[in-house]
């Protein structure tokens, strides 16, 4: 790697570490005192503050328009289409979005399916949903709670002895309050010789990660805090939940999702792949690492086993909306269970959202004092969002490909402004 590329990698890693601190004290490379490349920290933390800021901006716009009586307070279809076009013109590769209200459905797309391709993005295109997988895994876990297989207080050690400390519970994993490391970073670092090499880190993303590898990472990577004392976002916690589900049901996570989530929710285009590559109409992933040296990386070689039960699902905006509607309207779990999942265990955290059990909330711009519930997904090349009103009548789902991993340290301006599409989409749910 030349000097320019190495400088870019170091600056980018410092940028992302601010948003998602990386603990490498127990990794194989800790003694080297070298910052990891930007890719290592790319999927560590949710985009809750981004979408919450957009919701607050939408609230302000709605209040201002109502005060000034400037006609309709919600964007028309043409404005939503223009917002998608603008985010692509600014640097995103492809974008697909869907807004549902009690009386209308709008869907749109802009850009292309591939960075160097010509096929246009379409509203029904699939994409990597990443951590939007977590509410689905949480749903499977809560189905087992309803069956009496276990309770929220069940220790992980009762199902998987020796994987986690004895006092870690299922509820703590679901709510990210166990202190478990995210571990995705630890796995990547353990497989590269030079953690500052963007080329090397992206290359190992194509390697298979077994469940044994994930469990070893959960055991060996440095833990963030004592169980139950704080919030720290953890991919490892959800991978462990997936292994627990397989242990008690005798079925794979893929089979459980297909029969107990996808089918009853009507998610006909969703899947849980375990191999690299995509087929059919798909928004291909690419990551932007800066204008010099590293530049763009295409990610068709990415192996979803790196995310496993924490984020391997691929989906569409329609399917994600169908999922959240099915969840809040009692088609997947009982209403009392849904209420428990939506009830935040962490509130007013400085960096993270009001997080319940696999679901977090953001302010509802349409209902003073109200909330929208859902999740986001942050993969190495795609950003996605999926939120619903508590009655399932109003929903927003959105995916953007072309992940900007250079801003804010190495570049002064982001490739594109997510608020430019999130704000009008949130307003359109009103």
C-alpha positions as a Markdown table, in Angstrom:
| # | Residue | x | y | z |
|---|---|---|---|---|
| 1 | Unk | 0.0 | 0.0 | 0.0 |
| 2 | Unk | 1.4 | 3.4 | -1.0 |
| 3 | Unk | 1.9 | 6.3 | 1.4 |
| 4 | Unk | -1.2 | 8.1 | 0.2 |
| 5 | Unk | -3.5 | 5.1 | 0.6 |
| 6 | Unk | -2.0 | 4.3 | 4.1 |
| 7 | Unk | -2.6 | 7.9 | 5.2 |
| 8 | Unk | -6.2 | 7.7 | 3.9 |
| 9 | Unk | -6.7 | 4.4 | 5.8 |
| 10 | Unk | -5.4 | 5.8 | 9.1 |
| 11 | Unk | -7.5 | 9.0 | 8.8 |
| 12 | Unk | -10.6 | 7.1 | 8.0 |
| 13 | Unk | -10.2 | 4.7 | 10.8 |
| 14 | Unk | -9.8 | 7.6 | 13.3 |
| 15 | Unk | -13.1 | 9.1 | 11.9 |
| 16 | Unk | -15.1 | 5.9 | 12.3 |
| 17 | Unk | -13.6 | 5.1 | 15.7 |
| 18 | Unk | -15.2 | 8.3 | 17.0 |
| 19 | Unk | -18.7 | 6.9 | 16.2 |
| 20 | Unk | -18.0 | 3.3 | 17.2 |
| 21 | Unk | -15.0 | 2.9 | 19.5 |
| 22 | Unk | -13.0 | -0.2 | 18.7 |
| 23 | Unk | -11.5 | -2.1 | 21.6 |
| 24 | Unk | -8.5 | -4.1 | 20.3 |
| 25 | Unk | -6.7 | -4.6 | 23.6 |
| 26 | Unk | -7.3 | -8.4 | 23.4 |
| 27 | Unk | -6.7 | -8.8 | 19.7 |
| 28 | Unk | -3.8 | -10.3 | 18.0 |
| 29 | Unk | -2.7 | -6.9 | 16.8 |
| 30 | Unk | -3.1 | -4.9 | 20.0 |
| 31 | Unk | 0.6 | -4.6 | 20.6 |
| 32 | Unk | 1.2 | -3.1 | 17.1 |
| 33 | Unk | -0.5 | 0.2 | 18.1 |
| 34 | Unk | -1.8 | 0.5 | 14.6 |
| 35 | Unk | -5.2 | 1.9 | 13.8 |
| 36 | Unk | -7.6 | -0.4 | 11.9 |
| 37 | Unk | -8.8 | 0.4 | 8.4 |
| 38 | Unk | -12.2 | 2.1 | 8.0 |
| 39 | Unk | -13.8 | -1.1 | 7.0 |
| 40 | Unk | -13.2 | -2.7 | 10.4 |
| 41 | Unk | -15.5 | -0.3 | 12.2 |
| 42 | Unk | -18.0 | 0.1 | 9.4 |
| 43 | Unk | -20.8 | -2.0 | 10.8 |
| 44 | Unk | -20.4 | -1.5 | 14.5 |
| 45 | Unk | -23.0 | 1.0 | 15.5 |
| 46 | Unk | -26.6 | 1.8 | 14.4 |
| 47 | Unk | -27.5 | 5.0 | 12.5 |
| 48 | Unk | -30.1 | 5.9 | 15.2 |
| 49 | Unk | -28.9 | 9.4 | 15.6 |
| 50 | Unk | -29.0 | 10.0 | 11.9 |
| 51 | Unk | -32.6 | 9.0 | 11.5 |
| 52 | Unk | -33.6 | 10.6 | 14.9 |
| 53 | Unk | -32.1 | 13.9 | 13.6 |
| 54 | Unk | -34.1 | 13.5 | 10.4 |
| 55 | Unk | -37.3 | 12.9 | 12.4 |
| 56 | Unk | -36.7 | 16.1 | 14.5 |
| 57 | Unk | -36.0 | 18.1 | 11.3 |
| 58 | Unk | -39.2 | 16.8 | 9.9 |
| 59 | Unk | -41.1 | 17.9 | 13.0 |
| 60 | Unk | -39.6 | 21.4 | 12.6 |
| 61 | Unk | -40.5 | 21.5 | 8.9 |
| 62 | Unk | -44.1 | 20.3 | 9.6 |
| 63 | Unk | -44.6 | 22.9 | 12.4 |
| 64 | Unk | -43.2 | 25.7 | 10.3 |
| 65 | Unk | -45.3 | 24.9 | 7.3 |
| 66 | Unk | -48.4 | 24.7 | 9.5 |
| 67 | Unk | -47.7 | 28.0 | 11.1 |
| 68 | Unk | -47.1 | 29.7 | 7.8 |
| 69 | Unk | -50.1 | 28.0 | 6.2 |
| 70 | Unk | -48.1 | 27.3 | 3.1 |
| 71 | Unk | -50.4 | 24.7 | 1.6 |
| 72 | Unk | -49.8 | 21.0 | 1.9 |
| 73 | Unk | -47.5 | 20.0 | 4.8 |
| 74 | Unk | -46.4 | 16.7 | 3.4 |
| 75 | Unk | -44.3 | 16.1 | 0.2 |
| 76 | Unk | -46.0 | 15.2 | -3.0 |
| 77 | Unk | -44.8 | 12.2 | -5.1 |
| 78 | Unk | -42.8 | 14.5 | -7.3 |
| 79 | Unk | -40.9 | 15.9 | -4.3 |
| 80 | Unk | -40.1 | 12.4 | -3.1 |
| 81 | Unk | -38.9 | 11.4 | -6.6 |
| 82 | Unk | -36.7 | 14.5 | -6.7 |
| 83 | Unk | -35.2 | 13.7 | -3.3 |
| 84 | Unk | -34.1 | 10.3 | -4.5 |
| 85 | Unk | -32.6 | 11.7 | -7.7 |
| 86 | Unk | -30.7 | 14.3 | -5.6 |
| 87 | Unk | -29.1 | 11.8 | -3.3 |
| 88 | Unk | -27.9 | 9.8 | -6.3 |
| 89 | Unk | -26.7 | 13.0 | -8.1 |
| 90 | Unk | -24.6 | 13.8 | -4.9 |
| 91 | Unk | -22.9 | 10.4 | -4.9 |
| 92 | Unk | -25.1 | 7.5 | -3.9 |
| 93 | Unk | -25.2 | 4.6 | -6.3 |
| 94 | Unk | -28.7 | 3.4 | -5.9 |
| 95 | Unk | -31.7 | 4.2 | -3.7 |
| 96 | Unk | -35.1 | 2.6 | -3.2 |
| 97 | Unk | -37.8 | 3.8 | -0.9 |
| 98 | Unk | -41.3 | 3.1 | 0.2 |
| 99 | Unk | -43.9 | 5.2 | 2.2 |
| 100 | Unk | -47.2 | 3.8 | 3.4 |
| 101 | Unk | -50.1 | 5.6 | 4.9 |
| 102 | Unk | -53.6 | 4.5 | 5.8 |
| 103 | Unk | -54.8 | 5.7 | 2.4 |
| 104 | Unk | -51.8 | 5.6 | 0.0 |
| 105 | Unk | -48.6 | 3.9 | -0.9 |
| 106 | Unk | -45.7 | 5.6 | -2.7 |
| 107 | Unk | -42.6 | 3.8 | -4.0 |
| 108 | Unk | -39.6 | 5.1 | -5.8 |
| 109 | Unk | -36.1 | 4.4 | -6.9 |
| 110 | Unk | -33.2 | 6.2 | -8.5 |
| 111 | Unk | -29.6 | 5.5 | -9.6 |
| 112 | Unk | -28.3 | 2.1 | -10.8 |
| 113 | Unk | -28.0 | -1.4 | -9.4 |
| 114 | Unk | -24.3 | -1.5 | -9.8 |
| 115 | Unk | -21.6 | 1.2 | -9.5 |
| 116 | Unk | -20.3 | 0.7 | -13.0 |
| 117 | Unk | -23.5 | -0.7 | -14.5 |
| 118 | Unk | -26.4 | 0.8 | -16.4 |
| 119 | Unk | -29.4 | -1.2 | -15.2 |
| 120 | Unk | -31.6 | 1.2 | -13.3 |
| 121 | Unk | -32.5 | 0.7 | -9.6 |
| 122 | Unk | -36.2 | -0.3 | -9.2 |
| 123 | Unk | -38.5 | 0.0 | -6.2 |
| 124 | Unk | -38.7 | -3.8 | -5.8 |
| 125 | Unk | -34.9 | -4.4 | -5.9 |
| 126 | Unk | -33.4 | -6.5 | -3.1 |
| 127 | Unk | -30.5 | -5.3 | -0.9 |
| 128 | Unk | -28.5 | -6.3 | 2.1 |
| 129 | Unk | -30.7 | -5.5 | 5.1 |
| 130 | Unk | -27.9 | -5.9 | 7.6 |
| 131 | Unk | -29.1 | -5.1 | 11.2 |
| 132 | Unk | -32.7 | -5.0 | 10.1 |
| 133 | Unk | -32.2 | -8.7 | 10.7 |
| 134 | Unk | -32.1 | -8.1 | 14.4 |
| 135 | Unk | -35.8 | -7.4 | 14.9 |
| 136 | Unk | -36.5 | -10.7 | 13.1 |
| 137 | Unk | -34.2 | -12.7 | 15.3 |
| 138 | Unk | -35.7 | -11.0 | 18.3 |
| 139 | Unk | -39.1 | -12.1 | 17.0 |
| 140 | Unk | -38.0 | -15.7 | 16.9 |
| 141 | Unk | -36.6 | -15.5 | 20.4 |
| 142 | Unk | -39.8 | -14.0 | 21.8 |
| 143 | Unk | -41.8 | -16.7 | 20.1 |
| 144 | Unk | -39.8 | -19.2 | 22.1 |
| 145 | Unk | -40.5 | -17.1 | 25.3 |
| 146 | Unk | -44.2 | -17.3 | 24.5 |
| 147 | Unk | -43.9 | -21.1 | 24.1 |
| 148 | Unk | -42.2 | -21.3 | 27.5 |
| 149 | Unk | -38.9 | -22.6 | 26.1 |
| 150 | Unk | -37.1 | -20.0 | 28.1 |
| 151 | Unk | -37.8 | -16.6 | 29.8 |
| 152 | Unk | -36.1 | -13.3 | 29.3 |
| 153 | Unk | -34.1 | -14.0 | 32.5 |
| 154 | Unk | -32.8 | -17.3 | 31.2 |
| 155 | Unk | -29.0 | -17.2 | 31.4 |
| 156 | Unk | -27.2 | -17.9 | 28.1 |
| 157 | Unk | -25.0 | -20.4 | 30.0 |
| 158 | Unk | -28.0 | -22.7 | 30.5 |
| 159 | Unk | -28.2 | -23.2 | 26.7 |
| 160 | Unk | -24.6 | -22.6 | 25.6 |
| 161 | Unk | -22.3 | -23.3 | 28.6 |
| 162 | Unk | -19.0 | -21.5 | 28.5 |
| 163 | Unk | -19.7 | -19.1 | 25.7 |
| 164 | Unk | -20.5 | -16.0 | 27.9 |
| 165 | Unk | -20.3 | -15.1 | 31.5 |
| 166 | Unk | -22.7 | -16.9 | 33.7 |
| 167 | Unk | -24.8 | -13.8 | 34.5 |
| 168 | Unk | -25.6 | -12.8 | 30.9 |
| 169 | Unk | -29.3 | -13.2 | 30.1 |
| 170 | Unk | -31.4 | -13.4 | 27.0 |
| 171 | Unk | -32.9 | -10.1 | 27.7 |
| 172 | Unk | -29.5 | -8.5 | 27.9 |
| 173 | Unk | -28.5 | -9.8 | 24.5 |
| 174 | Unk | -31.8 | -8.7 | 22.9 |
| 175 | Unk | -31.4 | -5.2 | 24.4 |
| 176 | Unk | -27.6 | -4.8 | 23.9 |
| 177 | Unk | -27.0 | -4.5 | 27.6 |
| 178 | Unk | -24.8 | -7.6 | 28.1 |
| 179 | Unk | -21.5 | -5.9 | 27.6 |
| 180 | Unk | -20.6 | -8.3 | 24.8 |
| 181 | Unk | -18.3 | -7.0 | 22.1 |
| 182 | Unk | -19.7 | -6.4 | 18.6 |
| 183 | Unk | -16.9 | -9.0 | 17.6 |
| 184 | Unk | -17.2 | -8.3 | 13.9 |
| 185 | Unk | -14.2 | -6.1 | 14.2 |
| 186 | Unk | -12.3 | -8.7 | 16.2 |
| 187 | Unk | -12.9 | -11.4 | 13.5 |
| 188 | Unk | -11.7 | -9.1 | 10.7 |
| 189 | Unk | -8.6 | -8.0 | 12.7 |
| 190 | Unk | -7.7 | -11.6 | 13.5 |
| 191 | Unk | -7.6 | -12.4 | 9.7 |
| 192 | Unk | -5.3 | -9.6 | 8.4 |
| 193 | Unk | -1.6 | -9.1 | 8.8 |
| 194 | Unk | -1.9 | -5.3 | 8.5 |
| 195 | Unk | -5.1 | -3.8 | 9.9 |
| 196 | Unk | -4.4 | -0.4 | 8.2 |
| 197 | Unk | -4.6 | -2.1 | 4.8 |
| 198 | Unk | -8.0 | -1.3 | 3.2 |
| 199 | Unk | -7.2 | -3.8 | 0.5 |
| 200 | Unk | -6.5 | -6.6 | 2.9 |
| 201 | Unk | -9.5 | -5.9 | 5.1 |
| 202 | Unk | -11.9 | -5.9 | 2.2 |
| 203 | Unk | -10.4 | -9.0 | 0.8 |
| 204 | Unk | -11.0 | -11.1 | 4.0 |
| 205 | Unk | -14.7 | -10.0 | 3.9 |
| 206 | Unk | -15.0 | -12.7 | 1.3 |
| 207 | Unk | -13.9 | -15.5 | 3.7 |
| 208 | Unk | -16.4 | -17.8 | 5.4 |
| 209 | Unk | -17.0 | -17.3 | 9.1 |
| 210 | Unk | -18.3 | -20.3 | 10.9 |
| 211 | Unk | -20.5 | -20.4 | 14.0 |
| 212 | Unk | -17.4 | -21.7 | 15.9 |
| 213 | Unk | -15.5 | -18.6 | 14.8 |
| 214 | Unk | -18.3 | -16.4 | 16.0 |
| 215 | Unk | -18.4 | -18.1 | 19.4 |
| 216 | Unk | -14.7 | -17.9 | 19.8 |
| 217 | Unk | -14.9 | -14.1 | 19.0 |
| 218 | Unk | -17.6 | -13.7 | 21.6 |
| 219 | Unk | -15.4 | -15.4 | 24.2 |
| 220 | Unk | -12.1 | -13.8 | 23.3 |
| 221 | Unk | -12.8 | -10.2 | 22.2 |
| 222 | Unk | -12.7 | -7.6 | 25.0 |
| 223 | Unk | -16.0 | -7.0 | 26.7 |
| 224 | Unk | -17.4 | -3.5 | 27.0 |
| 225 | Unk | -18.8 | -3.4 | 30.5 |
| 226 | Unk | -20.4 | -5.5 | 33.2 |
| 227 | Unk | -23.6 | -7.3 | 32.1 |
| 228 | Unk | -26.7 | -5.1 | 32.6 |
| 229 | Unk | -24.9 | -1.9 | 33.5 |
| 230 | Unk | -24.9 | 0.0 | 30.2 |
| 231 | Unk | -25.8 | -0.2 | 26.5 |
| 232 | Unk | -23.2 | -1.3 | 23.9 |
| 233 | Unk | -24.2 | -2.5 | 20.5 |
| 234 | Unk | -23.2 | -6.1 | 19.8 |
| 235 | Unk | -23.4 | -8.2 | 16.7 |
| 236 | Unk | -22.0 | -11.1 | 18.7 |
| 237 | Unk | -24.9 | -11.0 | 21.1 |
| 238 | Unk | -27.3 | -11.7 | 18.2 |
| 239 | Unk | -25.2 | -14.3 | 16.6 |
| 240 | Unk | -25.3 | -16.1 | 20.0 |
| 241 | Unk | -29.1 | -15.8 | 20.0 |
| 242 | Unk | -29.1 | -17.4 | 16.6 |
| 243 | Unk | -27.0 | -20.3 | 17.9 |
| 244 | Unk | -29.3 | -20.7 | 20.9 |
| 245 | Unk | -32.4 | -20.8 | 18.6 |
| 246 | Unk | -30.8 | -23.6 | 16.6 |
| 247 | Unk | -29.9 | -25.5 | 19.8 |
| 248 | Unk | -33.4 | -25.5 | 21.2 |
| 249 | Unk | -35.4 | -25.9 | 18.0 |
| 250 | Unk | -33.2 | -28.3 | 16.0 |
| 251 | Unk | -33.6 | -26.0 | 12.9 |
| 252 | Unk | -31.3 | -23.6 | 11.2 |
| 253 | Unk | -31.9 | -19.8 | 11.6 |
| 254 | Unk | -32.6 | -19.8 | 7.8 |
| 255 | Unk | -35.4 | -22.3 | 8.2 |
| 256 | Unk | -36.8 | -20.6 | 11.3 |
| 257 | Unk | -36.9 | -17.2 | 9.5 |
| 258 | Unk | -38.4 | -18.7 | 6.4 |
| 259 | Unk | -41.3 | -20.5 | 8.2 |
| 260 | Unk | -41.9 | -18.3 | 11.3 |
| 261 | Unk | -41.2 | -14.8 | 10.0 |
| 262 | Unk | -41.0 | -14.5 | 6.2 |
| 263 | Unk | -44.0 | -16.6 | 5.4 |
| 264 | Unk | -46.5 | -15.3 | 7.9 |
| 265 | Unk | -45.4 | -11.7 | 7.2 |
| 266 | Unk | -45.7 | -12.1 | 3.5 |
| 267 | Unk | -42.0 | -11.4 | 2.8 |
| 268 | Unk | -41.8 | -13.2 | -0.5 |
| 269 | Unk | -38.5 | -11.6 | -1.7 |
| 270 | Unk | -36.4 | -12.0 | 1.5 |
| 271 | Unk | -33.7 | -14.5 | 2.2 |
| 272 | Unk | -31.0 | -15.5 | 4.6 |
| 273 | Unk | -28.0 | -16.3 | 2.4 |
| 274 | Unk | -24.9 | -18.0 | 3.7 |
| 275 | Unk | -22.7 | -17.7 | 0.5 |
| 276 | Unk | -21.2 | -14.7 | -1.4 |
| 277 | Unk | -22.8 | -13.4 | -4.5 |
| 278 | Unk | -26.3 | -12.2 | -5.5 |
| 279 | Unk | -28.8 | -13.2 | -8.1 |
| 280 | Unk | -31.6 | -11.3 | -9.9 |
| 281 | Unk | -32.5 | -7.7 | -9.3 |
| 282 | Unk | -30.2 | -6.6 | -6.5 |
| 283 | Unk | -28.7 | -3.3 | -5.4 |
| 284 | Unk | -25.0 | -4.3 | -5.4 |
| 285 | Unk | -22.8 | -3.0 | -2.6 |
| 286 | Unk | -19.9 | -0.6 | -2.9 |
| 287 | Unk | -17.9 | 1.3 | -0.3 |
| 288 | Unk | -16.3 | 4.7 | -0.8 |
| 289 | Unk | -13.1 | 5.1 | 1.2 |
| 290 | Unk | -11.9 | 8.5 | 0.0 |
| 291 | Unk | -10.9 | 10.5 | -3.1 |
| 292 | Unk | -7.3 | 9.4 | -3.0 |
| 293 | Unk | -5.6 | 6.0 | -3.0 |
| 294 | Unk | -8.2 | 3.6 | -1.8 |
| 295 | Unk | -11.3 | 5.0 | -3.5 |
| 296 | Unk | -14.2 | 2.7 | -4.3 |
| 297 | Unk | -14.5 | -1.0 | -3.4 |
| 298 | Unk | -17.1 | -3.3 | -4.9 |
| 299 | Unk | -18.4 | -6.0 | -2.5 |
| 300 | Unk | -20.0 | -8.8 | -4.5 |
| 301 | Unk | -17.5 | -11.1 | -2.9 |
| 302 | Unk | -18.8 | -10.3 | 0.6 |
| 303 | Unk | -19.6 | -13.5 | 2.6 |
| 304 | Unk | -22.8 | -12.9 | 4.7 |
| 305 | Unk | -21.6 | -15.4 | 7.3 |
| 306 | Unk | -19.5 | -12.5 | 8.7 |
| 307 | Unk | -22.9 | -11.1 | 9.9 |
| 308 | Unk | -24.7 | -14.4 | 10.5 |
| 309 | Unk | -27.8 | -13.9 | 12.7 |
| 310 | Unk | -26.8 | -10.3 | 13.4 |
| 311 | Unk | -27.4 | -9.1 | 9.9 |
| 312 | Unk | -27.3 | -11.6 | 7.0 |
| 313 | Unk | -30.9 | -11.1 | 5.7 |
| 314 | Unk | -31.5 | -9.7 | 2.2 |
| 315 | Unk | -34.8 | -8.0 | 1.6 |
| 316 | Unk | -36.8 | -5.3 | -0.2 |
| 317 | Unk | -38.5 | -2.1 | 1.1 |
| 318 | Unk | -41.8 | -3.7 | 0.7 |
| 319 | Unk | -40.8 | -6.8 | 2.6 |
| 320 | Unk | -39.3 | -4.8 | 5.5 |
| 321 | Unk | -42.5 | -2.8 | 5.7 |
| 322 | Unk | -44.6 | -6.0 | 5.7 |
| 323 | Unk | -42.4 | -7.3 | 8.5 |
| 324 | Unk | -42.9 | -4.4 | 10.9 |
| 325 | Unk | -46.6 | -4.2 | 10.1 |
| 326 | Unk | -46.9 | -7.9 | 10.9 |
| 327 | Unk | -44.9 | -7.5 | 14.1 |
| 328 | Unk | -46.9 | -4.5 | 15.6 |
| 329 | Unk | -50.3 | -5.9 | 14.5 |
| 330 | Unk | -49.9 | -9.3 | 16.3 |
| 331 | Unk | -49.3 | -11.6 | 13.4 |
| 332 | Unk | -45.9 | -12.8 | 14.6 |
| 333 | Unk | -46.2 | -12.5 | 18.4 |
| 334 | Unk | -48.9 | -11.7 | 20.8 |
| 335 | Unk | -49.7 | -8.0 | 21.4 |
| 336 | Unk | -48.4 | -8.1 | 24.9 |
| 337 | Unk | -45.1 | -9.5 | 23.5 |
| 338 | Unk | -44.9 | -6.8 | 20.9 |
| 339 | Unk | -45.5 | -4.1 | 23.6 |
| 340 | Unk | -42.6 | -5.7 | 25.6 |
| 341 | Unk | -40.3 | -5.6 | 22.6 |
| 342 | Unk | -41.1 | -1.9 | 21.9 |
| 343 | Unk | -40.6 | -0.9 | 25.5 |
| 344 | Unk | -37.1 | 0.6 | 25.7 |
| 345 | Unk | -34.6 | -0.8 | 28.2 |
| 346 | Unk | -32.2 | 2.1 | 27.4 |
| 347 | Unk | -33.5 | 5.7 | 27.3 |
| 348 | Unk | -31.6 | 9.0 | 26.6 |
| 349 | Unk | -28.2 | 7.4 | 26.0 |
| 350 | Unk | -25.7 | 9.9 | 24.8 |
| 351 | Unk | -24.7 | 7.9 | 21.7 |
| 352 | Unk | -27.4 | 5.3 | 21.1 |
| 353 | Unk | -31.2 | 5.0 | 20.7 |
| 354 | Unk | -34.0 | 4.3 | 23.0 |
| 355 | Unk | -33.6 | 0.5 | 22.5 |
| 356 | Unk | -36.0 | -2.2 | 23.4 |
| 357 | Unk | -35.8 | -5.9 | 22.4 |
| 358 | Unk | -34.4 | -5.8 | 18.9 |
| 359 | Unk | -36.3 | -2.6 | 18.1 |
| 360 | Unk | -35.6 | 1.1 | 18.8 |
| 361 | Unk | -37.8 | 4.2 | 18.6 |
| 362 | Unk | -37.4 | 7.6 | 17.0 |
| 363 | Unk | -39.7 | 10.7 | 17.4 |
| 364 | Unk | -42.8 | 10.6 | 15.2 |
| 365 | Unk | -42.9 | 13.8 | 13.3 |
| 366 | Unk | -46.6 | 13.5 | 12.7 |
| 367 | Unk | -47.8 | 12.9 | 16.3 |
| 368 | Unk | -46.5 | 15.2 | 19.0 |
| 369 | Unk | -45.0 | 13.0 | 21.7 |
| 370 | Unk | -45.4 | 9.9 | 19.6 |
| 371 | Unk | -42.9 | 7.4 | 18.4 |
| 372 | Unk | -42.0 | 5.4 | 15.3 |
| 373 | Unk | -40.5 | 1.9 | 15.9 |
| 374 | Unk | -38.0 | -0.1 | 13.8 |
| 375 | Unk | -34.4 | -0.5 | 13.1 |
| 376 | Unk | -31.6 | 0.4 | 10.6 |
| 377 | Unk | -29.1 | -1.7 | 8.8 |
| 378 | Unk | -25.4 | -0.7 | 8.3 |
| 379 | Unk | -23.4 | -3.0 | 6.1 |
| 380 | Unk | -20.2 | -2.3 | 4.4 |
| 381 | Unk | -21.9 | -1.0 | 1.2 |
| 382 | Unk | -25.6 | -0.3 | 2.1 |
| 383 | Unk | -27.5 | 1.8 | 4.5 |
| 384 | Unk | -31.2 | 0.9 | 5.2 |
| 385 | Unk | -34.0 | 2.1 | 7.5 |
| 386 | Unk | -37.4 | 0.6 | 8.4 |
| 387 | Unk | -39.9 | 2.3 | 10.7 |
| 388 | Unk | -43.6 | 2.0 | 11.5 |
| 389 | Unk | -46.2 | 3.7 | 13.6 |
| 390 | Unk | -47.5 | 1.5 | 16.6 |
| 391 | Unk | -50.6 | 0.6 | 14.7 |
| 392 | Unk | -48.8 | -0.3 | 11.5 |
| 393 | Unk | -50.7 | 2.2 | 9.4 |
| 394 | Unk | -47.8 | 4.5 | 8.6 |
| 395 | Unk | -44.4 | 3.2 | 7.4 |
| 396 | Unk | -41.1 | 4.2 | 5.9 |
| 397 | Unk | -38.5 | 1.8 | 4.4 |
| 398 | Unk | -35.4 | 3.0 | 2.6 |
| 399 | Unk | -32.1 | 1.6 | 1.3 |
| 400 | Unk | -29.1 | 3.4 | -0.2 |
| 401 | Unk | -26.1 | 1.8 | -1.8 |
| 402 | Unk | -22.7 | 3.4 | -2.0 |
| 403 | Unk | -21.5 | 3.6 | 1.6 |
| 404 | Unk | -19.5 | 6.7 | 2.4 |
| 405 | Unk | -16.7 | 5.7 | 4.8 |
| 406 | Unk | -14.5 | 8.7 | 4.4 |
| 407 | Unk | -16.5 | 11.5 | 6.0 |
| 408 | Unk | -16.0 | 13.4 | 8.3 |
| 409 | Unk | -12.3 | 13.3 | 8.9 |
| 410 | Unk | -10.7 | 12.6 | 5.5 |
| 411 | Unk | -13.3 | 14.5 | 3.5 |
| 412 | Unk | -15.0 | 17.7 | 4.5 |
| 413 | Unk | -18.4 | 16.9 | 3.0 |
| 414 | Unk | -20.3 | 13.6 | 2.8 |
| 415 | Unk | -20.9 | 12.1 | -0.6 |
| 416 | Unk | -24.6 | 12.7 | 0.0 |
| 417 | Unk | -27.0 | 14.0 | 2.7 |
| 418 | Unk | -29.2 | 11.3 | 4.0 |
| 419 | Unk | -31.5 | 13.9 | 5.5 |
| 420 | Unk | -32.3 | 15.0 | 2.0 |
| 421 | Unk | -34.3 | 11.8 | 1.5 |
| 422 | Unk | -35.1 | 10.8 | 5.1 |
| 423 | Unk | -36.8 | 14.1 | 6.0 |
| 424 | Unk | -39.3 | 14.2 | 3.1 |
| 425 | Unk | -39.9 | 10.5 | 3.4 |
| 426 | Unk | -40.7 | 10.8 | 7.1 |
| 427 | Unk | -43.0 | 13.8 | 6.4 |
| 428 | Unk | -44.8 | 11.8 | 3.7 |
| 429 | Unk | -46.0 | 9.4 | 6.4 |
| 430 | Unk | -48.1 | 12.1 | 8.0 |
